[in-house]
Amino acid sequence: FNLPARKRFMKSAASEGLGCRQAFLEKALPHPSVGFRLFVDGELRLFLPAQEPRERVAAAMGLELQHLHVSEGKTTGARALIVAGRPELARRDRKYLHLYVNRRRIADWSLLQAAEYAFSQYVPGGSHPVAFLFLEVDPALVDFNIHPAKKEARFRNLAELRQLIIGTLHGLLVGFGLRAGPPGAGAPVPQAPQGAPGVQPAGQEAWTFETGASRAGAAGPPAAGTFYPAPVEHPVGAAEDGASVHYRGQLFRLFLLVERGDSLFIVDQHAAHERLLFEELKNHRLASQELLLPVRLEGVGEERVRGEGPSWVRLGIRVERGEDGVYSLTALPEELLCVEEELGESLRAGALSPEELEHSVLSLAACRTAVKDGQELDPRTAAELARRALALDNARCPHGRPIWMQVRRAELLRAVARPAET
């Protein structure tokens, strides 16, 4: 029988209305080829004509169309269409992170986390992307009958779906990376302060930093707000590609000031060095060395070691089974000794995929090794660090923070009410 709920169990009219609107949107978003109308008390409140997925998401969710982009991918038994916003649209909540499987919205943390992982190098920690994931999965590979309201599902190919989401978003996100110029010509990566583990590729000149004040602490994400503010961003034209870089000094022992063409670049010295070190760690095979005291890995079984072991070996991580049957971490590269404790905890927990473990460990090692906030740099090293930062393809630190911001000469003139030069 189609009977209404008891009145005493119903919420206020406004709350019930919001629930009806949410149900309306969850039907309208995965069916963009169908027109929808939402009436409230006989009045038309929202009209969504038949349109493309990108236009449907923008109209239904109240987002700017120019900030949304579409990417598609496919794998055996599944295909994905993803409508995602630029990293600067990242929010403090997951209101605009949706997952639809076979046109039904579900809550699957593993697949939603795959989208967050894809964005992890582009948005700061604690922020969540704007992404609408539409998956079409072979019915033989998915079961919706594990939840009374079919809000959850069980997948036979969960790992493949995660990789599909990450891969589909990766191609899209590469285009979002801020870039100040062409890639560098293989100049050496500056080294960390003496006494801290660093990265020095064989045959390259070592760079050292002058000793300065202790780190004041890395800046956290902005305070709560609707959207994470977008940095000042301008595409670099061909006329600027050959512009020389002039180092102008250090500001607050935090930022490097660089003049290039008609622009001033303000470079975050810690974030810049962190990204450079991360790329070095990721792209070079690391040599292992024995640990004086092995780290016991209770709970790590033989099956997991057999499955994930090859990815650990690529990182220079050696895991061996002891006489008591418990595996232990017995060797690490020198560059990862600073994250030995965190690595052991991650291996014991087993919550990260091999790709996520690699990114987590290398980004943490780069962060701890990089030049610190409050540290004074000698001009020669600071200039080289700034030049390398402006040549990066991905101008964000491994944790997603922008490395630099750009201010044009014309913007400075307008700020002080000076007439534009002709």
Steps between C-alpha positions, in 0.01 A plus 500: 500500500623850415426666833659825625727500804346582835496873556681478830796333329528767232741788536428867426369599159837653414691182593262277307529737204879475506473122506269504199737732314795271575308198369408701190866591433618142552266393221572794271883491512553149356231551231612814313318398182165529683338832590391552864274754671478558875178653630448626856142591601405510134784739412782400264822531699752326276492406132772278357462445124667208325869595480857375510634356831723802566212743446268285715742500795551876475128576482393253768771584754530874435861486379669717238512311170847629407644347820386147414680255273414154367724194473412148386666162536425133474625161614380143468137491607474868592525853368512835678387853425623752756400864530757671722582852610838665506704440818434860610134406551592254778271521801523429870219243463401227254177662386609494136664157497244258356521141377240347265520138389264391224310829550446435871672708768686286751743553785818300446792642695762309301392650166445850641842482661649416160376838374646673805829321445511620139458859626739460795792670323282790391296598809619563858437246771156530656344620176283290271458520123197588293446180302197312372585141411266317262591132459335246275591152626410162354202379713673166541780679689291699749241408763269769641304262721725539806314811624123541554494834316767387251729782616799266508635240262747213483739489203691207355745738329550764772875535437444555127233762571735688734769506233244609242400801713859595581615462139203690358557791737877498455487609137260778591698622801831520317349785303411680824862520622616862518812553291729800470725396213666219308656208691852552632808370327611251761648739755585343837239482771602709807586291804352517846687657795808313616413228746161419350459215252475630147513400138821536299495318167837357405716731295308816586626796695391516864317813610490603866288756679620752754390412851203710606226513755296192579189428306203712600254236384345435163189697422181299529199517272286814512225547755158356432324654205296410200784455252876487530617832350664480160858626472587778258557308179592604149598281204851557379517606139775428248642847553579409862639154432846637439485770769792488742447454872635767737513418872412807710524373856341309785185617681422410863744210464206321338473618141736561210431803281571451131457735205425334168381692198231744614410299811603456860495141624475435874639150560438298817852375576391195704230388255732548201786299650253236620366445146851480353612246760180299452563475125860389563391233748232377262716486188821349641551147629591522867775282646413320824704476815453266797311631802680468830173401667241332275141625526255219577190491278242309701194415293679499164440162341678299233227557242530879530879490483478289187250736339644838599864402548615598148374857551687517832819381334475783246504743794803330649292351784608154612266284708618163638332226701651422839538166676181567696305541174456877536614723215730793572620806312875436474636750245416848369662756273681777687254750356207325675658457844322816613161330452591158640238512776216620274591244235483219754156616615375518139626150421339359814166672430488389136240767420689652205541362151859468372461825303358684801773364726770620259352849478445524875851388593685701236302818562561477876872436446521796261316723747733414786812533287414824320619844604289626787291811547705767677830381352715758329645398163810631328413692178660250261311201640174694535520613137557143379215368715264766361607429142435128540163570663384713207596221260287234667221337300296456818536821700351360819664329794423129554232602750316714243602853599597746224876556483485853367269786413540747216428873499530693173644850473163633379330364811748677725445825313124470542539420871670835566282694252788560261410554133565203274810536288451522126 
